[in-house]
């Protein structure tokens, strides 16, 4: 699926699903920039290889030592990731490695924290206008891949190459063999330049026909990456059923996707509750790692940051203001069996007479929430009425945030709120944000229609 609203919001999913530089909005090979940490300036990075595991499955070895990917998709909140036991981040485009914070690149920040990177190399999509029958375009992309690998291959933070993300199309069946044959050529280039790091290519879901097409046309692939949401817990079984015998990584997982849920009569997808999302993250991780017959090398939770995709809260594991959501706590518990020192608040219930309903313009409305906090922190409440997104894109491409209507909130400083419905007919959502003042938060919403 998708990419994310940090330097990731314009990155496709889940693409997953965060605010990104606009490298996905134009040919990425035009934005490969010079890096101070070029290959010639760094000592050789640790050798990473895929090897048989003692239990008969597969393992990832980093300088000969077993290495498990406890990962997140995104390039922010790195200290929080490290604190809860994370080891690796996933990026989608090569220019993310240059993202500067306090004068330090992402590569430098990861190295200081002891984190590694599945370094994404963006491979163009036909739906964005790339022609896989055009030799000139293919050569330009091949040259860019070679240049990127040559530039960064020796940095010690590099763990894997993420060669493409859902380039077959997020809803395609994978029957366009031109894509897989070209990936074979690109993987050969990567291995020629850098035999010390495996290649992972990420597809949308693990449907058997798609996996079969990949197996027939892309034999150089070391690790299969799979993006999955509602069906994430079953990815291990799906790749086994498809006959995949090499290792795989769950490259994006998170809440049930907006294309997988029930909708209102007017077509607004109903977002899962925050507490349900948290349970999904935990269940997906545990299921994949326990049921993959030793072939899963790890997972990447999506999205480690904030992202506008369908709504402002559907996929992000943090709010735009920086607070972590209950999904972060769930991943921490899945990894270690321990909860973070400070737990995020939990919205137990969000009630209103107009949930998923129709109201008149200017109608007086109210909503009520039941909220708890395991740490007993004093909580603050923020209610919003926001227009339904009309800028939904396929595959997690960049979306504009819809407008908020603060004038519609009459009372909203506690668990009870009063509103005036918008004067302009159309679809809207009520959002509730709860913060504990210690870096934790929770958020839920529901749709309604003004007629």
URNOR-V265573 format. One record per residue. PSI is psi in whole degrees, 0 to 359 (* if undefined). OMEGA is omega in whole degrees, -180 to 180 (none if undefined). D_FIRST is the distance of its C-alpha to the first C-alpha in whole Angstrom. Layout:
PSI,OMEGA,D_FIRST + PSI,OMEGA,D_FIRST
//
This chain:
272,-148,0 + 167,180,4 + 210,-176,7 + *,none,11 + 54,172,16 + 247,165,18 + 35,-168,18 + 354,-178,14 + 337,-179,14 + 10,176,14 + 137,178,11 + 160,180,8 + 162,164,5 + 329,118,5 + 46,-130,5 + 148,159,6 + *,none,7 + 170,-170,13 + 113,-176,16 + 162,170,16 + 163,-173,19 + 32,-176,18 + 340,180,17 + 354,-179,14 + 1,176,17 + 167,-179,19 + 120,-173,19 + 335,-176,19 + 352,177,22 + 348,-175,24 + 12,175,23 + 112,-173,24 + 166,-178,26 + 136,179,29 + 136,178,29 + 333,-179,32 + 63,-180,31 + 169,-175,31 + 320,-176,31 + 348,-177,35 + 357,-174,35 + 148,171,34 + 161,-180,35 + 135,-180,33 + 164,178,30 + 142,178,30 + 131,180,29 + 134,-179,26 + 153,173,26 + 130,-176,25 + 156,175,28 + 143,178,29 + 156,-179,29 + 332,-177,33 + 4,179,31 + 353,177,30 + 218,180,26 + 156,174,25 + 157,175,25 + 127,179,24 + 131,176,27 + 110,-171,28 + 42,175,31 + 353,-178,32 + 137,179,31 + 138,-176,28 + 121,179,25 + 132,178,23 + 108,168,19 + 90,-163,19 + 171,177,16 + 144,179,14 + 110,-179,12 + 171,-176,14 + 24,176,17 + 176,177,20 + 40,-176,22 + 323,180,22 + 320,179,26 + 320,179,24 + 313,180,22 + 320,-176,25 + 326,-177,27 + 9,174,25 + 10,178,25 + 153,-179,22 + 336,-165,22 + 146,170,19 + 159,175,17 + 132,173,14 + 169,-176,14 + 333,-179,12 + 150,-171,15 + 332,-178,19 + 346,175,20 + 333,179,19 + 340,-179,21 + 353,-174,24 + 124,-174,23 + 133,171,26 + 120,-178,27 + 40,175,31 + 6,-179,32 + 138,179,29 + 166,176,26 + 320,178,23 + 315,-180,25 + 317,-179,28 + 320,178,27 + 318,-180,25 + 319,179,28 + 326,-178,30 + 354,-178,28 + 26,177,28 + 151,175,24 + 172,-174,22 + 130,161,19 + 100,-170,16 + 111,-179,17 + 134,170,14 + 111,-174,16 + 125,176,14 + 130,-170,14 + 153,-179,15 + 143,176,13 + 325,-178,16 + 346,175,14 + 6,175,15 + 2,-180,19 + 137,-178,19 + 109,-179,21 + 4,173,21 + 1,-176,25 + 108,-178,26 + 327,-179,28 + 316,179,28 + 319,179,24 + 317,-179,24 + 320,178,27 + 318,179,25 + 319,178,22 + 317,180,24 + 320,-180,26 + 320,178,24 + 314,180,22 + 315,-179,25 + 319,-179,27 + 313,-179,24 + 316,-180,24 + 324,-176,28 + 322,-170,28 + 357,-169,26 + 334,-176,26 + 2,179,29 + 133,-175,28 + 344,179,28 + 347,-179,25 + 127,177,23 + 310,-178,22 + 161,169,19 + 124,175,18 + 88,-173,14 + 85,176,15 + 152,179,12 + 112,177,8 + 35,-178,7 + 347,175,10 + 346,-176,11 + 130,-174,9 + 336,179,6 + 12,-178,9 + 161,-179,12 + 0,178,14 + 16,-176,14 + 350,179,18 + 93,-175,18 + 343,178,20 + 323,-179,21 + 311,-177,17 + 321,179,18 + 324,178,21 + 323,176,21 + 324,175,18 + 316,178,21 + 319,-180,24 + 320,179,21 + 323,177,21 + 321,178,25 + 314,180,26 + 314,-177,24 + 327,177,26 + 318,-180,29 + 326,-172,28 + 91,178,27 + 3,-174,28 + 355,-179,28 + 130,-179,24 + 164,179,22 + 130,175,19 + 130,173,15 + 137,-172,13 + 131,178,9 + 164,179,8 + 106,-178,5 + 172,-176,8 + 44,178,12 + 140,-175,14 + 313,180,17 + 322,-180,18 + 315,180,15 + 321,178,16 + 318,179,19 + 321,178,19 + 316,-179,17 + 322,-178,20 + 328,-169,23 + 357,-173,22 + 62,-175,20 + 342,-177,23 + 355,-179,23 + 129,179,20 + 316,-173,20 + 128,175,17 + 128,174,14 + 136,-179,11 + 127,171,9 + 127,180,5 + 149,-177,7 + 272,180,8 + 326,-179,11 + 19,-174,12 + 322,-177,11 + 338,-177,15 + 11,-176,16 + 320,180,14 + 315,179,17 + 324,-177,19 + 316,-179,16 + 327,177,17 + 317,179,20 + 326,179,21 + 351,179,19 + 13,179,22 + 124,-176,20 + 347,176,23 + 174,179,21 + 162,176,20 + 164,175,16 + 137,170,14 + 98,-166,11 + 339,171,9 + 132,171,7 + 156,-177,9 + 219,-179,10 + 167,171,12 + 133,-174,11 + 157,-178,9 + 342,177,11 + 356,-174,11 + 358,-173,12 + 170,174,15 + 155,179,19 + 159,172,20 + 174,179,23 + 336,-180,25 + 12,172,24 + 15,177,21 + 119,178,20 + 142,-177,17 + 112,-175,19 + 134,176,17 + 150,177,17 + 153,-179,20 + 321,-179,20 + 330,177,22 + 320,176,20 + 315,-179,17 + 317,179,19 + 323,179,20 + 317,178,16 + 313,-178,16 + 311,-176,19 + 317,-179,19 + 313,-179,16 + 309,-176,17 + 319,-177,20 + 313,-177,19 + 317,-177,17 + 330,-177,20 + 335,-172,23 + 13,-174,22 + 7,179,21 + 35,176,24 + 13,-177,24 + 353,180,21 + 121,-178,19 + 356,179,19 + 186,-175,17 + 159,173,14 + 111,177,12 + 140,-177,12 + 132,5,10 + 137,-175,11 + 77,-177,14 + 205,180,16 + 141,-178,16 + 132,169,13 + 110,174,14 + 108,-171,12 + 305,170,13 + 177,180,16 + 352,-173,17 + 359,-171,16 + 311,-172,13 + 336,-176,11 + 140,176,14 + 359,175,16 + 155,172,19 + 164,177,20 + 334,179,21 + 0,170,25 + 346,-178,24 + 144,177,24 + 150,180,22 + 170,-177,21 + 338,178,22 + 327,176,18 + 317,179,20 + 320,-179,23 + 318,178,21 + 319,178,19 + 317,-180,23 + 322,178,24 + 320,-178,22 + 320,-168,23 + 346,-174,27 + 9,-180,28 + 143,176,29 + 153,174,28 + 159,-180,28 + 317,176,32 + 119,178,31 + 145,175,29 + 152,174,27 + 162,-179,28 + 122,174,27 + 110,-177,27 + 325,-178,29 + 144,176,29 + 114,-172,29 + 145,173,31 + 151,-179,32 + 345,-174,34 + 21,176,32 + 120,-179,28 + 20,-175,27 + 186,-178,30 + 134,179,32 + 167,177,34 + 155,176,37 + 136,179,37 + 14,-179,39 + 143,177,39 + 127,-175,39 + 163,176,37 + 159,178,36 + 156,-177,33 + 143,-179,34 + 148,170,32 + 120,-172,33 + 141,176,32 + 163,177,32 + 120,-176,32 + 332,-177,33 + 357,-179,35 + 22,-180,37 + 145,172,36 + 135,-172,37 + 148,173,34 + 150,-174,34 + 138,176,32 + 121,178,30 + 142,178,30 + 150,164,28 + 126,-174,28 + 140,176,25 + 147,175,24 + 141,180,21 + 133,175,19 + 10,-175,20 + 34,-178,17 + 137,-178,14 + 165,178,12 + 141,171,9 + 21,176,6 + 13,177,7 + 161,-175,10 + 133,175,13 + 144,173,15 + 140,178,18 + 135,178,19 + 160,-177,22 + 147,173,25 + 153,-177,27 + 78,-176,30 + 335,-179,32 + 345,-180,36 + 347,-180,34 + 111,-180,35 + 317,179,38 + 129,-176,38 + 34,-177,35 + 13,-180,36 + 193,-178,36 + 350,176,35 + 136,-178,36 + 151,175,35 + 144,-176,37 + 163,160,36 + 127,-179,37 + 151,-178,34 + 150,-179,33 + 341,-179,36 + 124,179,34 + 149,178,32 + 180,-179,29 + 140,-178,26 + 172,173,25 + 147,168,24 + 127,176,26 + 141,170,25 + 126,174,27 + 128,178,26 + 129,-179,28 + 146,-178,29 + 359,179,31 + 358,-180,33 + 26,177,32 + 4,180,28 + 152,-179,27 + 170,171,25 + 157,-177,24 + 137,174,23 + 164,177,22 + 166,172,22 + 151,-179,23 + 155,170,24 + 166,-176,27 + 133,176,29 + 126,176,32 + *,none,34
//
